[in-house]
Amino acid sequence: MAKLVYAAITSLDGYIEAMLLVWKQPRTRDMPLDAVGRVFALSFALEQLRDNARDLRDRAEELTHVR
């Protein structure tokens, strides 16, 4: 399971880095407000998922060191 969590975190890190580049593009300024909202919501949800995956990884590592 640990390998899957690390892979998920790595993938989400890459996506978030790509989203930061997208936000810096001038084309996003021309997007309709509802489209920007959806992209922002997706970005926020994936950041939360990444943070939760990191927390899961950390708690799992703590449990394996306790035993």
N, C-alpha and C positions, 0 to 999 in steps of 0.2 A: 504494500500500500504506500509506503514511503516514496518509492520511485514515482508512483502516479501523482502524488501530491507535489513532489518537486517538479515534475514535468508540467503540471497544471500551473504552478507558480511561474515557471519560466515562460510559458506561453502567454500568460496574462501580463507579465512584465513587458514582453515584446509588443503586445497589443496596446498597452497603455503608452509606451514610447511612441508607437505609430500614431496614436490619437493625438498626442502632444504636437506632432508634426502637422497633422491635419488642421488643428486649431490655428496654427500659425500661417496657414495658406490664405491668401486673399480671397479665394473662391468661397470660403465659408462665410464671408461677410455678405455674399450675395444670396445665400440660401434662405428659403422661407423660414419664418420663425418656428413653425411647427416641426420642420425637419431638423433644425438646430436643437430644438428641445428633445427630440427623440434620440439624436446622436449623443447629446449631453447625458440623458438618462441612461442610455446603454453604457456609456463610458463610466458613469458613476456606479452602476450596478456591477460592472466587471472589476472596478477597483475594490469594491466591497467584497466581492467574491475572492479576489486575490488576498486581501487582508485576512479574511476568514480562513483561507487555505494556509496562510503563513501561521496563523494562530493554531490551527489543527496540527500542523507540522511541529510547532514548538511544544505543544502539550504532549504529543506522542513521544517526542524525544525526551521530555521530562519523565514520562512514565517508564520508558525503557531504561533510563539511568537509575531510577529508584529501585528497581527490582534487582 
